[in-house]
């Protein structure tokens, strides 16, 4: 286990993952079958009739390194240890990573660089779309509440104006009672419809699932 104390320790972990991922990418390159042969590599060359250059096997190394570093976001091989001190002292928290697990993970992911990156992109886009949908749902429910409150606030004045026009001799107590009754009746009428609208919006909300970035393991150390 290697402790993660300073920023440089995290940098070393990323560099190890990238280097081992590049080796995994080389392994994937050697597994490719070309001209009925395996164990071959493609040297960089210019594509005929174009301005494009096929960089050959270095592409597999680069993709393997990128994938191995990216996987640390989803499956960090980090263990959080909590050491309980004497009575009254704050527990000491340290982060460590298992270099064997890191190398194994980087090799596997590096050998499947393109496939892993495509999957990771799809997963992150799904999470982003779910977040956008959740924001839209909250905004829709807030707008419904604002419309209801605006309607309730406008009713008393409109009712008092209508009563004054049609019943000029109505007293202030009568105007107040009629406006309050109208506002209460409107609230009772709108409440079921508002609840139905909110339920329909909630049906569009993304289902909560597991986090995209699983947390590292946690252990307690006496």
N, C-alpha and C positions, 0 to 999 in steps of 0.2 A: 504494500500500500504506500502510495506517495501522497504526502500532505500538500494541500493547496493553501498556502499561507499568503503569498504575495501575488501580484498580477503576473509576474514573470512565470510563476508556476503554471498558471492557466495557459500562458503562451506556449510553454514547453509541451503541455498536454495537446494543444491544437497542432503544434508542429509534428509531434509523434503521430497523431492521427492522420495528418496529411501525408507524411512520408510513408507510413504503412499502407494507407489507401492507394498511393501511387503504385506500390508493389502489387497490391491486389488488382489494380488496373492492368499492370503488365501481365499478371496471371490470366486475366480475361482475354488479353490480346493473344497470348500463346495458345489458348484453348480454341480460338477461331480456326475454322477449317478453310484453307485456301488451296485450290488446285489439288484436292484430295489429300492435303497434308495439314498437320497441326504442328504447333511449335514454331511457326513462322511469324515474322513481324513485317509490317508494311513501312518501308522507308518513306520519308517525305518526298513529294514530287509535285510538279505542276500539272494540273489537268489540261490535257490537250485542247486547244481551241478556246481557252478561257483565260481569265486573269486570276483564277482561283488556284490555291495551293492546298493540296492534301497533306497535312502535317504527319499523317501516318500514325505509328504507334505512340508518339508523345501525346496524342489526343486521349488515348485510353488512360495514360498516366495522370493527365490533368483532371479528367472526369473522375477517376478513382479518388484522387486527393480531395477534390471538391465534395464528393459524396461522403467521404469519411469524416470530413469536418462538419458537414451539414447534419450528419446523423447524431452528433453530440447534442443538438437541440432537442431531438426527440427521445433519445435514449442515453442520457449522460451517465457514464459509469462512475458516478460520484456517490460516495457514502458520507452521510452527515452523522458524526458521532457527538454525543452529548455526555460530557464527563461531569458527574455531580461532585461538587466540592464539599467543604465543611458546612456546617449549619450556618445559615445566614449569607453564604456566598452564592453568587450567581453561577449557574451551570456554564461550563466552558464548552463552546460549540466549535468543532473542527471539521473541515471537509477534506476527504481523501478520495483518491481514485485508484482502482485496481488496474495496474498497467497490463496485466495479462488479458483481462477482459477488454481493455481498450484496444490492444493489438488484434485480438480475435475479431472484435466488432469491426474495426477499420479494414481488416483484410476481407471480410465477407462483403461488406458494403462496397468497398473499392472494386471488387471483382464484378459487381453488378451496378456500376456507377450510373449509366444512363437510365436503367429501369428504376433505381431508387430515386433519382432526381425527379423523374416524371411523376412518381407516386407522391413524393414530398410536395411538389408543386400543386398537384391536385388536392392534396389534403389541406394545404395552407389556403388555397383559393376557396375551398368549401368552408373553412373556418371564417374567412373574410366575408364571404357572402352571408353566412349565418349571422355574423356580427352586424352587417348592414341591415339585414332583415329585422333583427332584434331592435335596432335603432328606429327603423321605420314603424314597427309595431308600437313602440313606446310613444312616438310622435303622433300616431293615429289616435291612440287612446287619450292622449293629452288634448288633442284637438276636439274630440268628442266631449270631454269634460268642459272645455272652454265654451263650446257651443251651448251646452245645457245650462251652464251658469249664466251666460249672456241672455239666454231666453228667459230664465227665471228672473233676472234683474230687470228685463224690459217689461215684463207682464204687469207689475203693480202700476207703473206710470201709465201704460196704455189703458188699463182697466179704469183707473181714476178719471182719465180724460174722457173715455166713452160714457161713464156714468154721469159725469158732469154735463156732457152734451145732451144726454137723453133724460136725465133726472136733475134739472137745475137746482132743485130744492134739497138735494140729499145732503145730510150732515157729514161732518168730517169723520165721525165714528163709523157711519155707514160706508163711506168711501174706503176707509181703512179696512173694515171687515170684509168688504167685497174683494178688494185687491189681494188681501192675504188668503182668502178662500180660493181665488183664482190661481194664485201662485202655488198653493198647496195642491190644487187639482192638477195643474200642469206638471208638477213634480211627480205626482202619483202616476200620471199618464206616461211621462217620459222614462221613468225609472226602468220598467220592464224592457222597453225598446233599447235603452242605452245598454242594459246588461246583455241583451242579445248581441248588440253590435260589438261590445267588448269581448264577448265569448268568441265571436267569429274572428276577431282580430287575433285573439290568443291562439286560435287554432293554426294561425300562420306562423306563430313564433317557433324558432328552431328548438328542437329537443336538446336538452342538456345532456352531455355525454362526458366521456373522459377527456381530460385535458390533452391538448396537442403536444404539450411538452411535459412528459411524465417527470415528476420530481425524483431526485435521487433517493436511494434507500436511506433510512434513518435507523440508527442503532443507539442504544444507551450504554455508556461505559461507566462503570462505578468508579 
